[in-house]
């Protein structure tokens, strides 16, 4: 029997992660009957599940290259929910830690623009592969060196 079964060395295997939401200033204002806002509507079921305190997801298995394994893998559904909850079609989504490009991919799928920052230029092929959503919708990825 390994020490993981003996106190005080036991460890949590069903852990959780937190998403912290911060808002600066007042609520956003939209013109009455804003078309893009109404096109971005979610269902009552989605609203009831998404705006609850706890979301249950299975983790994302990192089965890719060693380079990709260094990025923070998370289910695309997390990015999908957050993008749809806090933006409307046509808006810009910022990803300050681009990694493999999951947030940009999901933003594109949800008809949002996306800007991401990544400090590791070796991830460019991974980002290009992931954001090649379709032949008609391709991300423009630029490397800007500091």
MARPAPA-918729 format. One record per residue (C-alpha): x, y, z. Coordinates in steps of 0.1 Angstrom, whole numbers, plus 5000, padded with zeros to 4 digits. Each point is the difference from the previous one (the first is absolute). Layout:
// MARPAPA-918729
XYZ/...
***
This chain:
// MARPAPA-918729
500050005000/501450344990/500350295023/497150174981/497749795022/501550105033/499450325019/501350274996/501449904966/496649934984/499250234971/496950144983/499449844966/496650154992/501150365002/498450314985/501250324984/498550355004/499050264974/500050355016/497950264983/500750375005/498050294987/501250364998/497550275000/496349984992/498149754979/500550034962/497350184981/498549894967/497650174976/496549875003/499449694979/503849974992/500149744972/503349845009/499049985036/496849824991/501949774976/502349905029/497149885022/500449685020/497249765011/498449995034/501749675006/503450144991/499350315022/499049795030/503149774997/502550264990/499250265026/500349765029/502949985024/501349664991/500649854965/500849634997/502549924971/502349724993/503650124996/501650024966/502649734994/503350134987/500949754973/501950234977/503650094996/502350095029/499750374988/496249995001/500149825034/501650315015/496950214993/497150005024/497549754986/496350065008/496849894984/498950224971/496550015017/501550235027/501250254974/496749964981/497850085031/502150305011/500250154966/496249964994/499250125035/502150324999/500150124964/497750034970/500649904964/502450234983/501950115031/503649955009/501349735024/503450055016/502149715010/503150125019/501549655002/499349854965/501849675005/498649754974/497350244988/496949845015/498350335009/500750154966/498649694983/496850015021/499650374995/500249954962/497449725002/497750245019/500450284975/502350225022/503350154992/503049915021/503450145010/502449785019/503450045014/502649725002/503650045011/501149664986/500550034962/500449624998/496249975005/499250184967/499649674980/497749875028/497950325000/499850004962/498849645000/497450055027/498650324985/499749864965/496249955007/499049974964/501250084965/497950315000/500850125035/503750035008/501750195028/502650264991/502849935024/502950255002/503149985021/501050335015/503349985018/500750235030/
***
